[in-house]
Amino acid sequence: MGKFQETGSRRELTCCKLGALVLIVSQMLMRITSGTPVPAPILPDNCTSEEGCCMPQPYTGKPARDFEGDLALPIRIRRPVHKLNESEIARLERGYKLLRELPDLDPRSLSNQANLHCLYCDNGIYYNNMTWPLEIHNHWLFLPWHRMFLYFHERILAKLLDDDTFALPYWNWDNQSSSEEANILPRIYSTNETSYLRDLNRNKCAQPPNLVHLNSIGGCTDKTADELRIENTQVMYTQIVTGAPTPRLFFGEPYSYGDSGGYGPGTFEDNPHGTVHLWVGDPDAATAFNDMGNFGRSARDPVFYTHHSNIDRIWTIWKTLPGKQRTEPTHADFLDSRFTYYDENADQVIVNLSQIINTPLLR
Ligand SMILES: [Cu+2]
């Protein structure tokens, strides 16, 4: 099972440097020679998951169709989770209650959405004749794949709630204000024992009122709240502003059809995205750092979606920062990669990556 931040810019190669060099060179050669966008996998037929992440069989939905977007949908505005009002909280609770009540055979259930995320990372999908499994982390597909995963998660909740205005909230962990409770694990996701937003596998040191540690390597820290506010601000500034002035630095290394993934995360994917995952996961779980800290189970925790809602938001903000290169990659292997998801009706939909960066289309 893959752990967040197993690779990345912050990790020193302490052994096998020669082996790593050979691997990197062969990766670069593969990138030069492969050069085609990732085609849409056939779900669940392409599944090779050894972690039991395959989607329900047989597939009972309509034949997979190309995503078109629905311009008749209302524009949804995502709000900070610590500022939701009572009716918004009740709606969110009800949505996750309905989601958790879906049967195991429904590909929209919370556990099957987690399985879909698992499939796209933990060696779950091998294309015919390919040496490496498809991987959507640690390179430039990370941000767009997760944006669309969230899009369908939001649409599934909206359908269950019969409310097309439903929008996911975002966990505003980048906000270090001492007068707001933005940078703690959201209370509505953590403090009520009967809440449908809770998850039992979490780090005991990630409970409110402890502040998030954006430089976390998992587990606890003895830093004070003031120290954490300063360090968190520094992390945001170096990872999003000074350390990521180009698409390659922010999104990560190129990834084409058939490549081995996992060697080139962008600054943002690594930290704070990966560090927040690790901070929330339970270091003492049977599989250390479950649920949030492992690819295979992270999307079982409802906080995953509010965390990634903030990732999506910061991606949008990054594009507005000064500098002429704060744009999405323009290579066809990026723009024309295609992914298969399940929509709010449990039908398979194939999305072209260029649609994912077209936010008006996503409403
Ligand atoms: Cu992920």
Residues whose N, C-alpha, C, O or C-beta is under 5 A from the ligand:
A	BS01	CU	none
